[in-house]
Amino acid sequence: MYQPFREYLEQELFRRFDLQSQPIPPGLERQVSDRGKHQATIQSWCYQCPEFRKIRYTYIDGGEASQVFNSVIYPSPCYDLPLLGIDLLSFGKKKILVVLDFQPLFRDEAYQKKYIEPMRELHDNYPDLAQGLEMKFYDANQYFSKYLIFAKTDAETVENRLFPAFRDYLNLYWGLLDRAEPLTDPEEIRRIVKAQKDYDQYSADRDPASGLFSSYFGHEWAEKFLYEFLFADASPLAVSQSKR
């Protein structure tokens, strides 16, 4: 269902940037589930380039039972750009949830004006995809913008409305990168590094997808995938502490 999105993102990345493959830990690049009634395949890709320190995306193909496309793009620490986050999920024809956002590293007014306000016009162009849903696992005021796409929708809308919005948001993000001035102050760069690591820890501690990974591929594999690939800068120790 979301393969056209994955293919378009991949084409854009290879057309615009000098990508180099980034190794994925053994056993995590591809896995096939033999659990339950529905077989599922998960496959991941990871790249880097001078502009982005990590570009990762993952596709789960579980047939009609599940289709998932997830991606996060981490800018190089010399850029204070938001992360580009994509999460498109379908569990049968009636349970479709889509999320697309420039995920801000900071909340100050200057940062919001520079990187988030440019999203306003796009956000207003797609009111059917910006439904203001309540977040169950995350704080909407942390690592999410007020102009994100966040909707429960249907397959027709995904094809006819979400895909154009996806292209528009990507083009805006590339434009923000083109205009971004690289940072040279070591202190500012360290601030970016810390903010991105904090994002990984926050996300790993709350990511509801770990349950889906466990159901298909087992708990041990899911934990490795979460902490060694998806959010490699997070520590599993924080998970055990948060559950006490």
Residue pairs with C-beta under 8 A, 6 or more apart in sequence:
1 67
1 90
1 155
1 158
2 59
2 67
2 68
2 69
2 88
2 90
2 158
3 59
3 69
4 163
5 69
5 86
5 88
5 163
5 166
6 57
6 59
6 69
8 163
8 166
8 167
8 170
9 57
9 71
9 86
9 170
10 45
10 57
12 170
12 174
13 19
13 47
13 55
16 174
17 49
17 50
17 51
17 52
18 49
18 50
19 47
19 48
19 49
19 55
20 47
20 48
20 49
21 46
21 47
22 46
22 47
22 48
22 54
22 55
22 56
23 46
24 44
24 45
24 46
24 229
25 224
25 228
25 229
27 221
27 224
28 44
28 221
28 224
28 225
28 228
28 229
29 43
29 44
30 41
30 42
30 43
30 44
31 41
31 42
31 217
31 221
32 39
32 40
32 41
33 39
33 40
33 41
33 42
33 62
33 216
33 217
35 215
35 216
35 217
35 218
36 215
36 216
37 65
38 62
38 63
38 65
38 66
39 62
39 63
40 60
40 61
40 62
40 63
40 65
40 66
40 216
41 60
41 61
41 62
42 58
42 59
42 60
42 61
42 213
42 216
42 217
43 58
43 59
44 56
44 57
44 58
44 59
44 229
45 56
45 57
45 58
46 54
46 55
46 56
46 229
47 54
47 55
47 56
48 54
48 55
49 55
50 76
51 75
51 76
51 79
51 177
52 73
52 74
52 75
52 76
53 74
53 75
53 76
53 77
54 72
54 73
54 74
55 71
55 73
55 74
56 71
56 72
56 73
56 229
56 230
57 69
57 70
57 71
57 86
58 68
58 69
58 70
58 71
58 230
59 68
59 69
60 66
60 67
60 68
60 69
60 212
60 216
61 67
62 68
62 216
64 92
64 93
65 91
65 92
66 89
66 90
66 91
66 212
67 88
67 89
67 90
68 88
68 89
68 90
68 209
68 212
69 86
69 87
69 88
70 86
70 87
70 88
70 209
71 84
71 85
71 86
72 83
72 84
72 85
72 86
72 103
72 230
73 83
73 84
74 83
74 196
75 81
75 83
75 177
75 192
77 183
77 189
77 192
77 193
77 196
78 182
78 183
78 184
78 189
78 192
79 177
79 180
79 182
79 183
79 192
80 105
80 106
80 111
80 180
80 183
80 188
80 192
81 102
81 115
81 173
81 176
81 177
81 180
82 101
82 102
82 103
82 104
82 105
82 115
82 116
82 145
83 102
83 103
83 105
83 143
83 196
83 199
84 101
84 102
84 103
84 170
84 173
85 99
85 100
85 101
85 102
85 103
86 99
86 100
86 166
87 97
87 98
87 99
87 100
88 97
88 98
88 99
88 100
88 158
88 162
89 96
89 97
89 98
90 96
90 97
90 155
90 158
93 154
93 155
94 154
95 152
96 152
96 153
96 154
96 155
96 158
97 151
97 152
97 153
98 129
98 149
98 150
98 151
98 153
98 158
98 162
99 148
99 149
99 150
100 148
100 149
100 165
100 166
100 169
101 144
101 145
101 147
101 148
101 149
101 150
102 115
102 116
102 119
102 145
102 147
102 148
102 169
102 173
102 176
103 143
103 144
103 145
103 199
104 111
104 112
104 115
104 116
104 143
104 144
104 145
105 111
105 143
105 192
105 195
105 196
105 199
106 195
107 141
115 176
116 145
116 146
116 147
118 172
118 176
119 145
119 147
119 169
119 172
120 147
122 147
122 165
122 168
122 169
122 172
123 130
123 147
123 148
123 149
125 165
125 168
126 149
126 161
126 165
128 151
128 153
128 157
128 161
129 149
129 150
129 151
129 153
129 157
129 161
129 162
129 165
130 147
130 148
130 149
130 150
130 151
131 150
131 151
131 152
132 150
133 150
133 151
133 152
134 140
135 144
136 208
137 206
137 207
137 208
138 144
138 206
142 202
143 199
143 202
143 203
149 162
149 165
149 169
151 157
153 161
153 162
183 189
183 192
196 233
197 233
197 234
200 231
200 232
200 233
200 234
201 231
201 233
201 234
201 235
201 238
203 230
203 231
203 234
204 226
204 227
204 230
204 231
204 234
204 236
204 238
204 239
205 234
205 238
205 239
205 242
207 226
207 230
207 231
210 222
210 223
210 226
213 221
213 222
213 225
213 226
214 222
217 225
223 236
226 234
227 234
227 235
227 236
